Amino acid sequence: MGRDRSTTAAPPSKVCASCGREMQWRKKWASNWDEVRYCSDACRRRGVSSVDERLTASIRELLAKRAQDATICPSEAARAVGGEEWRDLMEPARRAARRLVAEGEVEITQRGTVVDPSTAKGPIRIRRAR
């Protein structure tokens, strides 16, 4: 008949320390799930750099200067940190926003609606968590 399936549930998901996306438990991580910090080899190599930390701080500062319900665009943080080369920092700024979502500090929205940061595609806005 069918394969014997264990009735034990998989451990809860966690968030990648680099990109901020949600990671689901995988069988290959069964022996070391508690130590897994990154979702991929690319994230493991990238880690969290000083630029990533500056982008995170920039998002916090920009939101602190705005009204409680105001939003910012990731490009504002990228411009504040990167100057003329801000476009190269757009994806790192989105990663910083996802990490802040995981910490419960901010929410990512599209068209005013909170979206899952792991799957959001296209333009996003960042606001303080409500």
Accessible surface in RSA format (square Angstrom, percent):
REM  Atomic radii and reference values for relative SASA: ProtOr
REM  Chains: A
REM  Algorithm: Lee & Richards
REM  Probe-radius: 1.40
REM  Slices: 20
REM RES _ NUM      All-atoms   Total-Side   Main-Chain    Non-polar    All polar
REM                ABS   REL    ABS   REL    ABS   REL    ABS   REL    ABS   REL
RES MET A   1   248.68 128.8 158.74 105.1  89.95 214.2 141.19 120.0 107.49 142.4
RES GLY A   2    71.74  88.5   0.00   N/A  71.74  88.5  40.60 111.4  31.14  69.7
RES ARG A   3   196.71  82.6 171.97  87.7  24.74  58.9  78.38 107.1 118.33  71.7
RES ASP A   4   147.28 103.2 109.64 109.1  37.64  89.0  44.79 105.4 102.49 102.2
RES ARG A   5   178.87  75.1 159.08  81.1  19.79  47.1  64.77  88.5 114.10  69.2
RES SER A   6    89.10  75.3  52.43  70.0  36.67  84.5  51.78 110.3  37.32  52.3
RES THR A   7   140.36  99.8 103.95 105.4  36.40  86.8  82.39 110.7  57.97  87.6
RES THR A   8   113.26  80.6  90.13  91.4  23.14  55.1  77.52 104.1  35.74  54.0
RES ALA A   9    96.86  89.1  62.71  96.8  34.15  77.7  72.13 101.6  24.73  65.5
RES ALA A  10    62.90  57.8  34.83  53.8  28.07  63.8  39.75  56.0  23.15  61.3
RES PRO A  11    51.56  37.6  37.87  34.5  13.69  49.8  45.04  37.2   6.52  40.6
RES PRO A  12   112.43  81.9  99.42  90.6  13.01  47.3 111.00  91.6   1.42   8.9
RES SER A  13    43.44  36.7  19.96  26.6  23.48  54.1   2.47   5.3  40.97  57.4
RES LYS A  14    55.07  26.9  48.01  29.5   7.06  16.8  47.78  43.0   7.29   7.8
RES VAL A  15    61.45  40.4  44.31  40.1  17.15  41.3  44.31  38.5  17.15  46.5
RES CYS A  16     0.86   0.6   0.00   0.0   0.86   2.0   0.00   0.0   0.86   0.9
RES ALA A  17    25.32  23.3  13.82  21.3  11.49  26.1  23.28  32.8   2.04   5.4
RES SER A  18     0.30   0.3   0.16   0.2   0.14   0.3   0.00   0.0   0.30   0.4
RES CYS A  19     4.48   3.4   4.48   5.0   0.00   0.0   3.17   8.0   1.31   1.4
RES GLY A  20     3.67   4.5   0.00   N/A   3.67   4.5   0.00   0.0   3.67   8.2
RES ARG A  21    94.27  39.6  94.27  48.1   0.00   0.0  27.50  37.6  66.77  40.5
RES GLU A  22    83.99  48.2  62.73  47.5  21.26  50.6  16.38  31.7  67.61  55.2
RES MET A  23     5.39   2.8   0.68   0.5   4.71  11.2   5.39   4.6   0.00   0.0
RES GLN A  24   111.46  62.3 106.45  77.8   5.01  11.9  56.73 120.8  54.73  41.5
RES TRP A  25    77.62  31.1  59.65  28.9  17.98  42.2  57.00  30.4  20.62  33.5
RES ARG A  26   107.26  45.0 102.42  52.2   4.84  11.5  36.98  50.5  70.28  42.6
RES LYS A  27   174.20  85.0 162.92 100.0  11.28  26.8 105.63  95.1  68.57  73.0
RES LYS A  28   151.48  73.9 115.25  70.7  36.23  86.3  78.10  70.3  73.37  78.2
RES TRP A  29    23.07   9.3  23.07  11.2   0.00   0.0  11.86   6.3  11.21  18.2
RES ALA A  30    61.13  56.2  35.90  55.4  25.23  57.4  37.00  52.1  24.13  63.9
RES SER A  31   114.39  96.7  71.50  95.4  42.89  98.8  58.66 124.9  55.73  78.1
RES ASN A  32    63.93  44.1  61.65  59.6   2.28   5.5  18.09  43.5  45.84  44.3
RES TRP A  33    20.39   8.2  18.11   8.8   2.28   5.4  13.74   7.3   6.65  10.8
RES ASP A  34   129.38  90.6 100.81 100.3  28.57  67.6  26.76  63.0 102.62 102.3
RES GLU A  35   121.21  69.6 102.08  77.2  19.13  45.5  64.57 124.9  56.64  46.2
RES VAL A  36    16.34  10.8   7.46   6.8   8.88  21.4  13.19  11.5   3.15   8.6
RES ARG A  37   136.31  57.2 128.41  65.5   7.90  18.8  54.00  73.8  82.31  49.9
RES TYR A  38    36.36  17.0  34.41  19.6   1.95   5.1  18.48  13.9  17.88  22.0
RES CYS A  39    28.79  21.8  23.50  26.2   5.29  12.4   8.98  22.8  19.80  21.4
RES SER A  40    46.62  39.4  37.43  50.0   9.19  21.2  42.04  89.5   4.58   6.4
RES ASP A  41    86.15  60.3  81.00  80.6   5.15  12.2  18.40  43.3  67.75  67.6
RES ALA A  42    43.83  40.3  38.86  60.0   4.97  11.3  39.88  56.2   3.96  10.5
RES CYS A  43     6.16   4.7   6.16   6.9   0.00   0.0   0.00   0.0   6.16   6.6
RES ARG A  44   126.80  53.2 113.10  57.7  13.70  32.6  54.09  73.9  72.71  44.1
RES ARG A  45   185.30  77.8 148.74  75.8  36.57  87.1  80.32 109.8 104.99  63.6
RES ARG A  46    97.58  41.0  71.96  36.7  25.62  61.0  33.71  46.1  63.87  38.7
RES GLY A  47    11.81  14.6   0.00   N/A  11.81  14.6  11.62  31.9   0.19   0.4
RES VAL A  48    58.31  38.4  30.28  27.4  28.03  67.5  30.61  26.6  27.70  75.1
RES SER A  49    51.05  43.1  41.17  54.9   9.88  22.8  44.16  94.0   6.89   9.7
RES SER A  50    73.54  62.1  65.42  87.3   8.12  18.7  41.86  89.1  31.69  44.4
RES VAL A  51    46.28  30.5  46.28  41.9   0.00   0.0  46.28  40.2   0.00   0.0
RES ASP A  52     4.79   3.4   4.79   4.8   0.00   0.0   0.00   0.0   4.79   4.8
RES GLU A  53   105.53  60.6  98.49  74.5   7.04  16.8  34.95  67.6  70.58  57.6
RES ARG A  54   122.92  51.6 118.03  60.2   4.89  11.6  60.68  82.9  62.24  37.7
RES LEU A  55     0.00   0.0   0.00   0.0   0.00   0.0   0.00   0.0   0.00   0.0
RES THR A  56    16.07  11.4  16.07  16.3   0.00   0.0  13.56  18.2   2.51   3.8
RES ALA A  57    39.42  36.2  38.16  58.9   1.26   2.9  39.17  55.2   0.25   0.7
RES SER A  58     8.97   7.6   7.06   9.4   1.92   4.4   7.14  15.2   1.83   2.6
RES ILE A  59     0.00   0.0   0.00   0.0   0.00   0.0   0.00   0.0   0.00   0.0
RES ARG A  60    99.34  41.7  90.62  46.2   8.72  20.8  45.89  62.7  53.45  32.4
RES GLU A  61   100.50  57.7  96.97  73.4   3.54   8.4  36.37  70.3  64.14  52.4
RES LEU A  62    32.20  17.9  32.08  23.0   0.12   0.3  32.14  22.6   0.07   0.2
RES LEU A  63     6.01   3.3   6.01   4.3   0.00   0.0   6.01   4.2   0.00   0.0
RES ALA A  64    76.14  70.0  47.15  72.8  28.99  65.9  50.64  71.3  25.49  67.5
RES LYS A  65   165.43  80.7 125.59  77.1  39.83  94.8  85.40  76.9  80.03  85.2
RES ARG A  66    85.67  36.0  71.87  36.6  13.81  32.9  27.67  37.8  58.00  35.2
RES ALA A  67    68.06  62.6  47.19  72.8  20.86  47.5  60.37  85.0   7.69  20.4
RES GLN A  68   127.14  71.1 115.25  84.2  11.89  28.3  62.32 132.6  64.82  49.2
RES ASP A  69    96.49  67.6  84.72  84.3  11.77  27.8  23.15  54.5  73.34  73.1
RES ALA A  70    27.29  25.1  18.03  27.8   9.26  21.1  27.04  38.1   0.24   0.6
RES THR A  71    37.71  26.8  30.51  30.9   7.19  17.1  18.20  24.4  19.51  29.5
RES ILE A  72     0.00   0.0   0.00   0.0   0.00   0.0   0.00   0.0   0.00   0.0
RES CYS A  73    33.18  25.1  33.18  37.0   0.00   0.0   5.98  15.2  27.20  29.3
RES PRO A  74     2.81   2.1   2.81   2.6   0.00   0.0   2.81   2.3   0.00   0.0
RES SER A  75    13.93  11.8  13.93  18.6   0.00   0.0   6.52  13.9   7.41  10.4
RES GLU A  76    43.67  25.1  38.13  28.8   5.54  13.2  27.19  52.6  16.48  13.5
RES ALA A  77     0.00   0.0   0.00   0.0   0.00   0.0   0.00   0.0   0.00   0.0
RES ALA A  78     0.00   0.0   0.00   0.0   0.00   0.0   0.00   0.0   0.00   0.0
RES ARG A  79   118.06  49.6 109.20  55.7   8.86  21.1  45.37  62.0  72.69  44.1
RES ALA A  80    71.07  65.3  27.69  42.7  43.38  98.7  40.45  57.0  30.62  81.1
RES VAL A  81    29.63  19.5   6.62   6.0  23.01  55.5  10.31   9.0  19.31  52.4
RES GLY A  82    20.29  25.0   0.00   N/A  20.29  25.0   9.03  24.8  11.25  25.2
RES GLY A  83    44.52  54.9   0.00   N/A  44.52  54.9  38.92 106.8   5.60  12.5
RES GLU A  84   166.70  95.7 139.49 105.5  27.21  64.8  58.93 114.0 107.77  88.0
RES GLU A  85   116.74  67.0 112.70  85.3   4.04   9.6  53.70 103.9  63.05  51.5
RES TRP A  86    38.78  15.6  38.78  18.8   0.00   0.0  25.40  13.5  13.37  21.7
RES ARG A  87   170.77  71.7 157.64  80.4  13.13  31.3  60.89  83.2 109.88  66.6
RES ASP A  88   108.74  76.2  85.60  85.2  23.14  54.7  31.26  73.6  77.48  77.3
RES LEU A  89    26.72  14.9  26.72  19.1   0.00   0.0  26.72  18.8   0.00   0.0
RES MET A  90    53.26  27.6  53.26  35.2   0.00   0.0  53.26  45.3   0.00   0.0
RES GLU A  91    73.29  42.1  69.98  52.9   3.31   7.9  48.23  93.3  25.06  20.5
RES PRO A  92    18.50  13.5  18.50  16.9   0.00   0.0  18.50  15.3   0.00   0.0
RES ALA A  93     0.00   0.0   0.00   0.0   0.00   0.0   0.00   0.0   0.00   0.0
RES ARG A  94    39.22  16.5  39.21  20.0   0.02   0.0  10.70  14.6  28.52  17.3
RES ARG A  95    24.05  10.1  24.05  12.3   0.00   0.0   2.11   2.9  21.94  13.3
RES ALA A  96     0.00   0.0   0.00   0.0   0.00   0.0   0.00   0.0   0.00   0.0
RES ALA A  97     0.00   0.0   0.00   0.0   0.00   0.0   0.00   0.0   0.00   0.0
RES ARG A  98     6.38   2.7   5.85   3.0   0.53   1.3   1.19   1.6   5.19   3.1
RES ARG A  99    25.66  10.8  24.27  12.4   1.39   3.3  18.84  25.8   6.82   4.1
RES LEU A 100     0.17   0.1   0.17   0.1   0.00   0.0   0.17   0.1   0.00   0.0
RES VAL A 101    36.58  24.1  27.62  25.0   8.96  21.6  27.62  24.0   8.96  24.3
RES ALA A 102    53.50  49.2  12.71  19.6  40.79  92.8  22.37  31.5  31.12  82.4
RES GLU A 103   109.09  62.6  73.30  55.5  35.79  85.2  42.87  82.9  66.22  54.1
RES GLY A 104    50.21  61.9   0.00   N/A  50.21  61.9  32.12  88.1  18.09  40.5
RES GLU A 105    67.65  38.8  53.89  40.8  13.76  32.8  33.83  65.4  33.81  27.6
RES VAL A 106     6.91   4.5   3.74   3.4   3.17   7.6   3.74   3.3   3.17   8.6
RES GLU A 107    34.41  19.8  33.04  25.0   1.37   3.3  10.99  21.2  23.42  19.1
RES ILE A 108     3.37   1.9   2.25   1.7   1.12   2.7   2.25   1.6   1.12   3.0
RES THR A 109     2.36   1.7   2.36   2.4   0.00   0.0   0.33   0.4   2.04   3.1
RES GLN A 110    43.14  24.1  37.54  27.4   5.60  13.3  16.61  35.4  26.53  20.1
RES ARG A 111   241.32 101.3 196.34 100.1  44.98 107.1  86.58 118.3 154.75  93.8
RES GLY A 112    60.12  74.1   0.00   N/A  60.12  74.1  33.83  92.8  26.29  58.9
RES THR A 113    87.94  62.5  83.90  85.1   4.05   9.6  59.58  80.0  28.36  42.9
RES VAL A 114    73.09  48.1  54.13  49.0  18.96  45.7  54.13  47.0  18.96  51.4
RES VAL A 115    35.29  23.2  26.13  23.7   9.17  22.1  33.05  28.7   2.25   6.1
RES ASP A 116    73.54  51.5  59.24  59.0  14.30  33.8  33.26  78.3  40.27  40.2
RES PRO A 117    23.82  17.4  20.70  18.9   3.12  11.3  20.86  17.2   2.96  18.4
RES SER A 118    25.80  21.8  13.18  17.6  12.62  29.1   9.93  21.1  15.87  22.2
RES THR A 119    92.37  65.7  78.50  79.6  13.87  33.1  66.83  89.8  25.54  38.6
RES ALA A 120    17.81  16.4   2.15   3.3  15.66  35.6   8.13  11.5   9.68  25.6
RES LYS A 121   171.97  83.9 154.03  94.5  17.94  42.7 111.35 100.2  60.62  64.6
RES GLY A 122    40.78  50.3   0.00   N/A  40.78  50.3  30.63  84.1  10.15  22.7
RES PRO A 123   124.10  90.4 108.23  98.7  15.87  57.7 118.18  97.6   5.93  36.8
RES ILE A 124     8.33   4.7   3.19   2.4   5.13  12.4   4.26   3.1   4.06  11.0
RES ARG A 125    93.08  39.1  93.08  47.4   0.00   0.0  41.92  57.3  51.16  31.0
RES ILE A 126     0.00   0.0   0.00   0.0   0.00   0.0   0.00   0.0   0.00   0.0
RES ARG A 127    25.03  10.5  25.03  12.8   0.00   0.0   0.77   1.0  24.27  14.7
RES ARG A 128    49.13  20.6  47.92  24.4   1.22   2.9  26.72  36.5  22.41  13.6
RES ALA A 129    38.85  35.7  21.42  33.1  17.42  39.6  21.42  30.2  17.42  46.2
RES ARG A 130   180.43  75.8 111.40  56.8  69.03 164.4  89.00 121.6  91.44  55.4
END  Absolute sums over single chains surface
CHAIN  1 A     8430.6       6624.5       1806.0       4392.7       4037.9
END  Absolute sums over all chains
TOTAL          8430.6       6624.5       1806.0       4392.7       4037.9
